[in-house]
Amino acid sequence: MSDITVRQLAADVGVPVDKFMEQLHEAGLAVASADEAISDEEKLKLLNFLRQRHGKDAPDSIDAALPKRVTLKRRSASELKQSRAPGQLSKTVSVEVRKKRTYVKRTEVSDLEQQRELEQAKKALEEQQQQIAAEEQLIREREQERDRLKAEAEAEAEAERRKQQAQTEEARPTAAEKEALTEETAAEKQVQKELDEEAKKLQAMKLEAERKIAKVAERVAEAARKKQEVAKQGKKKGAPDRYEVVAGKKSAFDSTAGLKRKKRKERMRPRKVVDADAKHQFEMPVAPVVREVVIPENIVVSDLAQKMSIKAAEVIKQLMKLGMMVTINQCMDQDTATILVEELGHKPVLQSSDDKEIEMLASLESKEYALQPRAPIVTIMGHVDHGKTSLLDYIRKTRVAAGESGGITQHIGAYQVKTGHGAVTFLDTPGHAAFTAMRARGAQVTDIVIIVVAADDGVMPQTKEAVEHARSAGVPIIVAINKIDKPDADPDRVKQELAAIDVVPEDWGGDVQFIKVSAKTGEGIDELIEALILQSEILELKAPVQGMASGFVIEARLDKGLGPVATVLIQKGTLEKGEIILCGQQFGRVRAMFNENGKAIKSAGPSQPVEVLGLSGTPQAGEEFQVVPNERIARELAEHREEKSRLQKHAAQQASKLDEVFSKMEAGETAVLNLVVKTDVQGSLEALHESLVKLSSDEVTVKVVYGGVGGINEGDANLALASNAIIIGFNVRADAAARKLISEKGIDLYYYSVIYDVIDEVKKSITGMMAPEIKEQIVGIAEVRDVFRSPKFGAIAGCMVSEGVVKRNLPIRVLRDNVVIYEGQLESLRRYKEDIAEVKAGMECGIGVKNYNDVKVGDQIEVFERVEVKREI
C-alpha cells in the first residue's frame, strides 16, 4: 500500500480529521498537518495502539490486520409477464435473483490447502490405528477361548478323580463326620439357652405391666372419689361414669349415654383462672368504645354501619326512631349521618369529597419551571352553516367539511396549524343548539374566540349564545364576517346586530376586531391570522414546557381496533409516550400518541392536541387529565372518583324517585319513552342526552335508560328488551349478535348521522304517545224569532240561521245575552213540517231542544261539534 495523506486516510476510515489527528498524537506519531503523508509503519503503529486500547492483540503487519476473506452479496429484480387469452388481463410475476460470492486472501488459500492435507493425513492415521486395534481384539478373544477349553478339560478330570476316591471311602465313618455331629449338639444347646433368656425377659415385662395397671386403677379410683366430692359441694349432679379398665385404659362409652356423660363431665370441670398479664387473651371492654367516624358528603347505610362496627339493623332502627324509613342500600346525606353518629355515641369527622383527592394531588410534582411562549388556542364558534369549518378548512388547506355528516360538524375537532407567524391551535365547535355544553367546554380552555357570522344571514340565536359563552369565560372575541363574496352580503347589518348585544367594532369606538373574510375565495384570511397573532401577543401566552403534563380532554371515543381513544389538549408540561395519565375516572399508560394528521409522535408540548391510546375506558369530554408518577396513585384516585360518582348518582336516584312518587300522586300516571343511545364519541352522547331529555312534557317523559360510546352489542339489545326501550345508534352500528337478537325480539332500532333527524323522530314518537286534544268547532248559529207549542215536542223555536249550518244530532248550547244557559242535544229539525238533516245560513227552520222548554224569543242556539286534534311538541 502506497503512502497517502492523513486527510485521505481519515476520509477512508470515516473519522473526522480533528479526531484522527488526536489519535495519531496519542499513538506517539509526530504529524504536523492533515496534508502530511503517512507510511505503512506509522499506519501499523496506529493500528496496534487502537487495538490495544480496545483490549485486542496487535497485528505484526498491515497485512495481518486486513480481513482474510470478503463476502459480496448482489440482488437483481425483474418481471415476467404471462400472456392470457384475449379479453383477460395479463399476469405479471416479480423475479428476484440473489448472488453471494466469497473472496479469500491468497496467503489464506495456501494455509487452507496445508490444513486440508494435514487433516487428510490425520484421518488416514486414525483409520490405520482402528484397524490395528480390531486385529488385537480378535487375537485376545481367541486366546480367551483357548484358556476356557483348557480349564473345562482339567475340571472334568478332577471331578472323575474325586468320584473314584469317594467310592472307596464310603464304607467307613470318618473323623470329619464325628466332628460335625459334635458341632450340631453344641448349636442346639446354645439355642436352648437363648430361649430361656427370652422367657425371663417376658416374665419381667409382664410384672412391670401389672404394676402399671395397678397404678392406673388407683388413679381412676382417685378421680371417682374427687368427682363425688365435687357433687357433694353443690355442683350439677350426674350419673357416675361406667367404665372398665382393660390394660390400664378406659373402655369406649356407649354411643348415647357415653356422649351425655362426657358433656356433663366437661361442664363439671372447674373454670381456669385467667392470668391478667397473659397475652393473646380477649377482655370485654368495661367502657363503650368511642370511634372517630369519617363521614363523606354521601354515604350508604351499610358503609356507615361498618365504620361504626355495628350491625346495619341497629343503624336502621335508630333512623326509624328519627322518623326516617330507609333500607340497607339507601344513601343518606352528611348532615343526617352526623346526627346518627352522635346519637350512637361516636365522634363524627366530616370529610369533603375532594379532601382525599387534594391530599393525593398535593403529593405530586410541585416544582416550578420557567415559563416559555406557547401557541394560542383559538375556538371557532357561531351559528350552524355560517362557514366555521369551511373557514378553518381553507386555513388548513384540507377538506374537513366535505366529510362531515349532513354538512355540519358533529363533535369538537382540534387541529394545530403552522402559519407564517407561528403555530395556532384551533378548536372547531359545532354550531347547533344541542351542542351548547360542548361550546361551553371549548370556551373554558381557549385563549381567543372567533365568532363566525354569515354576512347574508346575520346574527342568529347560536351566535348570541357563543357571545355569552365567550364573555362568561372572560376570553377576547374576534368577529369574522364570512361569505362576503355573496351578492346579498351585508356586513354593516352584522355590525349593527352585534352592537345591539354590546359587541362593538373598533371602528365604531369599541374593542372588538371585525374582519371581513370569505372561506371560498380566501379573502381576508391573512388579516384574520394577523389579528390572532396580535391578540396573542397582547395576552403574552406562556406555559412551562418541562414537568408533568396536564390539560383537558377535548373528545373521547371507543375504537373497535384501538380501544378507548381520547383527544387531549395539553396546557402545560410535556406529555411523553409511556407515562401514566389520569383522566377523570379513567387511567392508563400512554401506549401511543398521534397528531391531527394521524402521525405517531413520542412527545407533545403545551397547546398541542394529540390522540392518546391506553386508557382503561372512555373519559368524559371536558375532564381534566394529569400525568401521575406511578400507577398506584392513578388507580387510587380513579377508584376514589368512581366511588364519589357512584354515591352522587345514588343520591340523585333516591331524590328522583321521591320526586316521581309525589308528582305521580299529584298529576296521575304519565307515559314514559325509554331510549338506549349509543354514539361514536362522548361529546355527541352528552348533546343527544341533553336534547332528548328536554323533549319531556307533562304527559310523556323521555328517559335515557342507558347511554354509551361504541357499537351496539348484545347487552344493549337485552337492556332495551327488558326496559321496553328504543335503540338509537348515532354514527354507530350493531354487531351480528345484536342484530340477530333485535330481529328475533322485534326491538325498535334506528340509525342516524345528523342530530336533527334524531330529535325529529323522537318528537314523532312522543306525539303518538300523547293523548289527542279535543277541540270544539262552532258549526252554526240560529236566532230564535218565535216560540211555538207542540203537544209532542213541547216548545219549538222558530229560528233563522244567521251563521254556518245547523245539523241534526249535534250538541247545542242555548245562549241568552251571550251567556250559556243550557247545553244539550237537538231533538228535531224541521222546515215546512218536513224533517231535514241540515239548514244553511239565511233559511228559517223549527228547532226542538231535547229536555228543555224554556226557550225565549231573542235567544241564540249555537250548534257545535267536538274534533280530536293530534298534539304536537
Secondary structure, DSSP 8 states (H G I E B T S, - for coil): ---EEHHHHHHHHT--HHHHHHHHHHTT-----TTSEE-HHHHHHHHHHHHHHTT----SSHHHHS-SEEEEEEEEEEEEEE--STTS--EEEEEEEEEEEEEE-HHHHHHHHHHHHHHHHHHHHHHHHHHHHHHHHHHHHHHHHHHHHHHHHHHHHHHHHHHHHHHHHSSS--HHHHHHHHHHHHHHHHHHHHHHHHHHHHHHHHHHHHHHHHHHHHHHHHHHHHHHHHHHTTS---------EETTEE----TTHHHHHHHHHHHTS------TT-SS-----SS----EEEE-SEEEHHHHHHHHTS-HHHHHHHHHHTT----TT-EEEHHHHHHHHHHTT-EEEE--TTHHHHHHHHTS------EEE---EEEEEESTTSSHHHHHHHHHTS--GGGSGGGS--S-EEEEEEETTEEEEEEE---SGGGHHHHHHHHHH-SEEEEEEETTT---HHHHHHHHHHHHHT--EEEEEE-TTSTT--HHHHHHHHHTTT--BGGGTSSBEEEE--TTT-TTHHHHHHHHHHHHHHHT-EEE-SSB-EEEEEEEEEETTTEEEEEEEEEESBEETT-EEEETTEEEEEEEEE-TTS-EESEE-TT-EEEEEEESS---TT-EEEEESSHHHHHHHHHHHHHHHHHHHHHHHHHHHHHHHHHHHHH---EEEEEEEEESBHHHHHHHHHHHHTT--SSEEEEEEEEEES-B-HHHHHHHHHHT-EEEEES--B-HHHHHHHHHHT--EEEESSHHHHHHHHHHHHHHHS--EEEEEEEEEEEEEEEEEETTTEEEEEEEEEEEEEETT-EEEEEETTEEEEEEEEEEEEETTEE-SEEETT-EEEEEETT-----TT-EEEEEEEEEE----
